[in-house]
Amino acid sequence: MSNQPQLEQLIQEYLEGQASPDQVAELNDLLRTDAAARRRFREMLNLDSAIAEAVAAYAPNGEVRPADEMTKSAATVCAQPIDAARRSRRGNLTWAGVILAVAASVLAVAGSLVWLAEAPDCATVINAAGVGDLAAGMTIKSETYHIQAGTVELVTKLGARVVIEAPASFRFESIQRLQLEYGRLAADVPPSAHGFAVITPTGQAIDLGTKFGVDMPQHGEAEIHVFQGEVIAQSTDGGTLKNLKNGQAFRLQSEVGTPSTFRSAAFILPGEVDALNAALTAGQPARSRVALQQLRDDPALIALLDFESKEAQPGVYRKVQGRWPGSQAAEFVNVGDHMKLDVGGEQDWPQVTLAAWVRLDQLGEPFHSLLHADGWEEEQGKVHWMVTDLMTMRLALFDVTLDPPVAPFPDSKTSVLPEQGRWVHLAVTYDADAKRARFYLNGRFDNEVTLGQTFRARFGSAQIGNWNRIDRTLSGRVDEMLILGRAMSDDEVKALFDAGNPYR
């Protein structure tokens, strides 16, 4: 590359509107003859443009400008030729001022900068898991795409990797501006694409060199989650610019916006799509359906919640995509989110198996409640199943003790922390007569705990998710929860995991 400090000084002067005709001519010569200089110019221009778009939302009197008055940078439009008529505007965010007068002066020296124009496509599909209308190698243009099922991974013309999970509706306004009407998106943005912006109905996120996620529900407000680096977030209707860094999250509410709980694991990231697609190709959904039907035919079945019924269980939660494209799972996000159910009535069981596919967003709270029967301390044998603050599984039945009493309740040994952000299969069996509880993680036997005093298991009125607003929380998705009135064998638990595993 040409002398980089000199090049960046020229670009700096140019973007601030202070370049002399000689400097413009020098810059133009560099851009026409040096590919590395062109790449660096594009990087600086993209970031300048993205931040300027945020600043440009405000007229001098503080009123919000209509979106159709806000133009895009010539470097980022993917379906249009260069527009020589650009405006200048000032801000206080990047470099000395955010000014766009991009094409006019360069065109005056050398005519059209052909190298700056883009092809009429914005991105390319590099992987698609269960998305019927999109396949690897397809071109994404500046038009609206709706995906009802599955997950798609894209790479933009400037190298940003974007994963979008169904249900979603999105459209590239340009190679650097993606409009997300609804859906869940994760972006990994390299230096070449700094300034990449995601626009939602309730605000926008502008990358400053980072990995971040955007969760835009069909009914609600967008959330920005920064996995690494820095993002500028801005709510609509006069929202101020908010700098977010590693581990921070922000809800794009009207005007001010509010901090939110960080949920990095709520998003499918680049790399996971490969494993999901491999499982689909291997026919895992069909194997899972066969296994579920066998459970439905099991005379010991107490309950099997696959969340596919049109009649939703009562409670406060979100229906989101499950392990398979087009399937559904229950998601618990906010304090108080829960699902109510009534299983087993007044009956009790000497043996039970509890199993579920779980995708945990965050860990470390006192208890992540998987299933809690109401009336604890009112009936012996009432069941509570959870993940503890030590990230291990716990099965607690009221008045059931350990032998010897080295701990208050039986727990697993292996932490589920390495599985955070991935689908994990959790299972536990309880046998009152044999006086034991056995724990399983992803089909593998983990721990057996010997019990002292035991009682038959009881359920009745119960909840998945938050048991109360103080110390029983759950952040994540739950799919295919099984409550069986017998203790499954090690081989049965492994077979259940193998049939339902969404990864290959």
N, C-alpha and C positions, 0 to 999 in steps of 0.2 A: 504494500500500500504506500501511497505517497506519505510525506511527513504528516503523521496523524495530528499532532498538536496544531500544525498550520491548517490542516483540513478542518478540524473541529472549530477553530477560530473563524474560518471563513463561513462555515455553516451557521455558527452562532450569530455572526454579524448579519448574515442573510435573513435568518429567522426573526431577528429583532428589527429588521427594516433599516439597518444602518450600513449595509454594504454599499461601497462605491461602485460605479460602473466597471472600474478595473477589477475590483474584487469579484463582482458577479461574473465577469468574463473569465477570470482565473478559475473560479469554482466550476463554471460550466465546462471548461477544458478538462478539468480533473474528472468530472462526472462522465464525460464522453469517452475518456481514454482509460479509466481505472475502475475495474469492476468492484474492488474492495471499497473504493471511495463512494461508489454508488450505493453499496450496501449500508455504509455508515450514514450516508445522507438520508436514506430511507428510514433507518432506525430512529434518528433524531427527529425527522419530520413526522413519523407516525406518533411518537410520544407527544410531540408538540401539538399535533392536531387533536389527539384524544383529549388532552387536558383543556385545550382551547374550546372544544365542543361543550365541556362542562361549564366553563366560564361564560360561553356565549349564550347560555340559556337565560342570562339575565340582561335586560335592557338597562341603560344608565340610571333610570329611575327606580330600579329594583324589581320591575315587573318581569314575569317569566315570558320569554318569547315563544311564540308557537313553533312547533317542531319543524314546520315547513319553511321557516325562515333561516334554519340552521343548515348550512351547506357542509359538504364533506371535503376532506383534503384530496387533492388530485392523486396523491400517492396511494390512497386506499380504496378508491372507487373501483369495483371489479367489473362493472358492466357498462361503463361509460368512458369516452375518451377524455383527455385532459381538458379541463375548463380553465381558460386563461383569465377569467374574471374572478379574482379572489378578493376577499375583504381583509382588512387589518383589524386586529383587536388586541387589547392588552389585558394581562392578568398578572397575578403575583405568585404563581405556583412554580414555574420552571424557568430556568435560566433568568435573564434579566426581565423578560416579559414574554408573554405568549402571543406571537404575531404570525399571522398567515398572510403572506403576499406571495405565495409560492411560485406560481407559474408565470406571472406577468413579466417580471424583470428578466427571468431566464429566457423566456420566449422572445423578448426583445433583442437578445443577443444572438440566439442560435435557432430561433424558430421553435418548432415542436420538439420537446424532449421525448423521443420515441421510447427510450429505455424506461421512462417513468410509467408509461401506460401499462395496464394490466389486461390479461385475457378476460373474456366474459365469464370466467368461473372463479369462485371464491375459495373453494376447498375441495378436497378429495376424500372419499370414504376409504379408510384403510382397514376397517373391520366393522362387521355388523352381526349382532347376535339376535336372531329372531325378528329382525325388521324386514317386513315383506317387500317393501318398495325400494329398499336401498341395499346395495351389495358392494363389496370391496372393489375399488377401482372406479366407481361412479363419481361423476363430477357434481358438485353442489354449486348451483348458480344463485343469483340474487332473486330468489323466489321463495314462497312460503312452503314449508314442509311440515306435514303432520305425521307423527308416528304414534300408533295406538298400542304397540307392543314392542318389547325388546330394547336393545341398547345399541347405539351407533357411535363409532369413533371416527373423528375427522381430523385432517391436518389442513390448515389454511395455507394460502400461497406464501405466507411469510414464516411458516413453520410452527404455529401454535397448534398444539394437540388438544382437541376438545372431545369430551365424552358426553353424550346426551342420552338420558334415560326416559323411556316412555312412562306415561303418556306425555307428549310434548308437542309444541308447535313453535317453530323457529324460522327465522329468515335472516340471511346475511344482507345487511344494508351495503356493506363493503367488505373487503377482506379484513378489516380491522374493527368492524362494528357488527355484532350479532344481536338481533332482536329476538328475545325469548319471551313469547307470549305466556307460556306456561311450560313446566317441565323442570328437570333437575340436570344440572350441567357442572362438569368439572373441567378446568382448563389448566394446561401446563404450557406456560408462555416463555419461549427463549428470548434472548436479547434482540434477535432480528424482528420480533413481533411486539416489542414493548409498546404499550399504548393500546393494546387490544381491549375493546370495551364490550360489555354485555348490557344490553338495554332491556329493562323489564317494564311492565305497566306501572310499577310503583317506585322505580328509580333505576340507577345504573351503577356499574362497577367498572373502573378503569384500571387496567394493570400497570404497575410500575416495575415489572420484572418479578414474576411470582408464579405460584400455583394456588389456585383458589376455586371455590365452588359457589354456585348460585342455585338456590332452591326457590322456585316460583310456583306455588300451588295454584290450581285453577281458581280457587276462591280464597283470597288472602293476600298476604304481603310477601315480597321477596326477602330472602335472607342471603347475606354475603358471608362466606366463611373463608378465611385466609389460611391456607396450609403452610405456606412459606413465602417470604418476601413481603411485598407491600401493595396495597390496593387503595384507590380513592373511591369511596362510596358516596352516593348522593341520592337523596330521596326526591321525588317529584314535588310539585307545588311549593317551590321555594326552599327546598332542603339545602342546608349548608354542606360543603364538602367535608368529608370525614376520612382521615387517614387511618387505615387498618393495617396491622402488622401480624406477624406469626401468631397463630392461636387465637385470633380475635374474630368475633362474628358480630354482624350488625343487621338489624331488621329495617328494611326500607319503608318505614311508615311515612305518611304524608307529612311534609314539611321537615320535621326534626329528625325522625328516625330514632331507634333505641338500640342499645347494646343487646346482644342475644347470646344464648349458650352455644359455645363452640361445638360443632358436630362434624368433624372432618370425616368420620367413618360413615356418614349418611350418604356418601357419594361413591359411585362406581368410578374408579380412576383408570387412566391408561394402563394397560397391562392386564387388568382383570377381565377385560372384554375377550381377550384371547381364550382364557380358560372357560368362560361362559359359553363361547361359541363352540369350543371343542366338545363340551358336554352335550350341547344340542345336536351336533353332528353325530355323536356316539349314540344318540337315541335315549338319553337319560329321562326326558319327560315321560316317555311311554313306560319305562321301567317303574318310574315313580307312581304312575297311575295304577299299574298292576298291584304294587305294594299297598297302596291306599285302599284298593278294593278288597284285598285280602283282610285288611284290618277292619273294614266295614262289615265283613262277613264273620268276624271273630265274635263268638258269643259272649266273650268277656269285655267287649268294648263298652266303655262308659261314655266317652265323648271323643270326637275327632273334628277339630276345627280347622278347615282349610280356607276359610274366609272367602269362598267363592259364591256363597249364597247371595241372592239379590236382597234378601231380608237381612239387614245388618243387625248385629248384636247391639244392644243398648250400650251407651257410654260416650266418651269423648276421645276420638282417635281419628286417624286418617287412613283411608284405603289407598294403598300404593302398590306398585308392581312387586310381585313375589319373586321366587327364585326362577320361575320360567316366564318367558315372554307371554304377556297376556294374562298371567295369573295374578292373584291378589294376595296381599299380606296386610296385616294391621300395623300401623306405625304410631308410636307414642313419642311425642316431642316435648310438650310443655308440662309443667308441674300440674298435676291433676288429671292428665290424660289416662284413661283406663277403659277397659271393656268389661261389662257385667255379664255374668252367665250363671246358670243354675244347673249343676250336674250331679246326678246320683241321688237327689232327693234326700231321704232319711236313711238310705241304705249305707252299710259300711262294708269294707273289704279287708280280708286278711293279707292280701297281696295287691300291689298296684305297680304300674309302670307309668312314669311321666316322661314325655319326650317332646321336643320341639326344635324346629329350625329357627335360629335367632341371628339377627345381625345387629350387634351392639354398636351404638354411636360413641358412647363415652363410658368410662368406668371410673371407679373410685368413690362414688357416693356410698353412704352406709349400706343400703341394700337395693339391688335391682330386682324388683318383684316380677317374677315370671307367672306365678299363680298363687293367690292367697285366698283361702277359704275364710269367709266371714265367721264371726263368733269365736275367735281364738280366746282361750281361757274359759269358755262356756261349755265346750264339749271335748272330752279326751279323744285324741286321734285326729283333730282338725289339721289339715295339711297346709303348710307354707313352703313354697319352692322358690328359690332366689339365687342370684349371684351376689356374693358378699363384697365388702370393701377390699378384701384380700384377693378379689378376682377369681375365687373358687365357687363351686356350686354348693348349695346347702339344701338339705331336706329336713324340715322341722315339723314334727307332729306333736301336738300339745300333750305334755306329760310323758312323752317317750324319752328315755334316758340312754346313755352310753354305758358300756361295761368293758373296762372300768370307766368311771365318769371323768375322763380327761378333758372333755370339752362339753359345752352345753348341747350341741347338736352335731349330727353327722355331716361332714363336709368332704368334698373331693380333694385331691392333692394337687392336680395340675391347674395352673392358672389359665383362664380363657383369654388373657390379655393379648397373646400373639395372634389370636383370631379376630381381634377387634377390626371392624371394617370389612369383614368377610362373613359369608354365611357359615355358621357353625352349628353342628347338631349336638344338643345337650340331652342327656337321658339319665334317669335314675330309677332303680327298682327298690321296692320295700317289701319285706316279708316279715309279718308280725310273729308268725309261728317259728320261723327259723332264726328270728332275732338278728336281722342284718339289713343293711342298706348298701347298694352297690351303685357306683357312679361311672358314667361313660362320657367320653369326649370324642366326637367325630367317629363313633363306632368302636372306639378302643376302650377296653376296660381300664379304669383309672384307680379306683380305690374301693375297698370293702370295709365297712364300719360295723363292729359287733355292738349289738344293743342290749340293754338290761331290761328295764320295764317297757313293755310294748302294748299298744292298743290297735284295734282295727282302724284303718284309714277312713276318714269322713270328709266329704266335700260340701255339697249343697250350694247355697249362695256363695259366689266367689267372684274374684276380679283378676283379670290380666292387666299388668301395668301398675300404675300407682295405687297403693293400698290406702295411703293417706298423703297429706301434703307436707309431711315433715321428714320422714326417713325411709319411705318405701317408694322409690322412683324406678323408672325404666325409660331409657332413651334408646330407641331402635325399633326394628321390625321383628314381628313374630309370624311365622308361617307353619302350617300343619302341626298344631299342638295336639298331642295324643294323650288321652287318659284311659288306661287299660286296667281292668280288674284282675290282673294276674301279673306275675313277675316274668318278664321276657328273659330268655337265656342270652348268654354272650353272643352266640351265633345269630340269634334273631335281631339283636340290637345292631350288630355289624351289617346284617343283610338290609335292615331298614335304612341305615346310613348309605350303604353302597347304592341302593336303588334310587335314593333321593338326592344324591350328591350333585350340586349344580356345576361342579368344576371337573375338568379333565386335564 
